[in-house]
Amino acid sequence: MENIIKLWKDNNITQGEFNFMCGGDSMGDTTLHFYSKEGVPTEVADELEKYFEDEVYNNVRFYECSDGHYMGESGTVTIELDEETNTFTYCKSAEAEWSESLSSEIEIELTDKEVEFVKNYIANINGGADDITNVNYSKDFIMSDKEEEIQNAIIEKIDKVIEDFEPDWNGEPQDWYNFENGEEILRGNKLIIELTNYEYIYTDSEN
């Protein structure tokens, strides 16, 4: 420790900055920089750099384990020398990233023939971003050309409404979404779709 403090003072260092990104159950890219009293980046001995690259993990807790809701965190650990105690302090300032869902109920108006087709043949409809809209049937049947036209018209309506729909975002929108029918498929002549969008929310990370 005495040699590390000597190297710190000999290089006129006022602080070090350990920048990091972590998530997905692993520590991502990290960089370590040192600055002089003038705020100028300073080249330091390998011994000093190696010491803090290891020691920062002994003094700071990082949250790299993701669960699908919590995605990870990124930020900076500021390293300074407390000259009264001749010890180094480590202060983490970071932002946590969360994946939140937004649920919306969408009503899609159908023609009488489309309503009849849904009642007679469709158990549910589902899909998502980059997925083909999937129709699950309530019974086996041989689809006529006319019925195929009706089904395609329903799918086109679903895709158009969902493409144009804009939820009340609270954070940064994600491209991914999925949708399906709920327990209530039809409400009068309207097809009911339960749409789930996703967004990133950023909060102060725990120290």
N, C-alpha and C positions, 0 to 999 in steps of 0.2 A: 504493500500500500504506500509506503514512504516513497518508493521509486516512482510510482504512478503519480503521486501528488507533485513530486519534483518535475517530472516530465510535463505535467499540466501547467505548472507555473513557468517553467523554462520556455514553453511555447506561447506564453501570454494568453492562454485560453480562458475565456469567460464562461463559455457554455458549449455543450455538445447537443446535437439533435439526432435522435434515432427515429427515423421515419419508417412506418410499417403499414402493411395491409395484411389482414388475416381473415380466414373464413373457409368454409368447405372442409373443415376438420384439419386444416394445416396452416402453418405460418407462410405467408406469401413473401413478396419482395420486401426487403429492408435495406435502408441506407443509413450510414452514420457519418455525420459531418461535425467538424469542430470550428469554432469561431473565436477570433481574437477580440481584444477590447474595442477595436474599431469596427467590429461586426464583419470583418473580412474572413472568408473561409481560410482555414489554416491546415497545411499538411502536417501530419504528426507521425511519430514513430509507430511501426507496426505493433510494438508491444502495447502502446496505449490503446490503439484501435482494437486489438484482440481482447484486451482486458474488458473494455466496455461492451463489446459485442457479446461477451459471455455474461458479464455482471448485470446487464439490464434485465435479463431473464430471472435473475435471483431477487430483483427488487420490484419488478412490475408484473402484474398479472394481466395476461392477454386472453381474450375470449375468442378462440378460433373454431370452436365446435358449433357447427350449424345444424339446425333441425328442420329446415324448410320454412320456418317462420323467422327465426333469427338467422341472418345471412353472414354476418361478420362485422368487423370494425376496422377503421383506419385512422391514423393520426400520428402524433409526434410525442416522444418522450424527451423532455428537456432535462439535461444533466448539468448540474452546477456543483461547485465546490463550496461547502460551508467552511469558511476559514476559521471560524471560532472553534469548531469541533474537529476540523480537518477530516471531514467525511463528505462523501458525495450524496447529493439528493437527486431523486428521480421523480419527475412530475409528468404523468401521462395526460394528454389532452386528445381525446378521440371522439369519433362519431360512429355510432352503431347503425347498421343497416337492417331493416326488417322488411319482410314481404307480407303485405296485408291484402286481404281480399275484400272486394266490394260486390255485394249481391243486389241484383235488380230484377224486378219482374217486368217482363215486356209483353204487351198485348199486340198480336198481329191479326189484322182483319182478314177474314177469308170469305170467299164466295160461298153460296149455298152448296155447290157441287164439291168444293174443297172441304167444307164442313162434313158433308155426307161421307166423303172418302176417309177422313180422319176417324169418324165414328165407326165406320165399317171395318177398317183395316189396320189402323195405326195404334200400337201400344205405347210407343214413345219415340221421341226424336232427340238426338244429342249430337254434339260435335265440339269443335274448338278451333283455336288458331292453328293454321297449317293442316287441319284435318278436314276430310270430306264429311259433310253433314250426313249423319247416319240415321236411317229409318228402321225401326224395329216393328215388325208386324204383329198384330194380335191374333192372327190365324193364317193358315196356309191358303193360298189362292193363286190362280193364274192371272197375272196382270195384263190387261188389254192395253193397246196403244193409247187409247183415250185416258185410261187410268194413269198410265205412265206420264202423260202430259200434265194431268192434274197434280200428281206428286211432284214433278219437276217445278211446277209453278209455285207450289207451297215452299219447296226448298229455296227457290230464288227469292221469295218474299222474306224468308227467315234470314238468309245470308245478307240481303240488302239492308234490312232493319238493324241487324247486329253490327254490320260494317259502319253504319251511320250513327249508331248509338254512342253517346258520350256521357259516361257516368260523372258524378260529382267527385272529381279527384281531390284527394287531400295531400298527395305526395307526387312522386315521379311515376308516371304511367309505365307499365310494362306492356309489351306486345301480346303476351299470352292471355288467353281467356278461354273459358269453356261454358257450355250451355246444355240444358236438358229440360224436359218437361217435368213439372212437379206432379203432385197427386192430382191436381186439376189440369187436365189437358185442354179442355175447351171451356170457354165462358161465353155462352151465347154463340155468336159467330166469330169469336176471337180465339186464336190459338195462344195459349199461355206458355211463355218460355222463361225459365229461370236462368239468368245470365250471371256469371261470376267473372269479374275483371280483377286484375292484380296490379298493385302499385308498390313502390319502394318508399318507406318512411325512414327518415333519419332522426336520431335522437342522440343526446349526449351519452357517451358510453360510460360504464362504471369504471371506477379506478381500481 
